[in-house]
Amino acid sequence: MLGGYTLDLILVGIAYLILVYLMVTLMKKRNKDVGGHDDDDDGGITVKGPPEIDLPPGVCLPDGNPRLVFIDEEEREEMPV
């Protein structure tokens, strides 16, 4: 007859298949209920401009996108640590 190890593997496989089947069917049902609207956005909060940050006097945010700046070895030696 079947050994104990083989029987355990068969039972674990059957349990795995049942769990996967239940998860797939339940997720299909849940996704249909949640996805009732037809917009194409990714979700989350919509940001319509730059953030409003209360900065101290004399401090301002730079304009434009940040860029990569290369520093020469001579300038690096002159920079304080």
Order of alpha helices (4+ residues) and beta strands (2+ residues): alpha-alpha
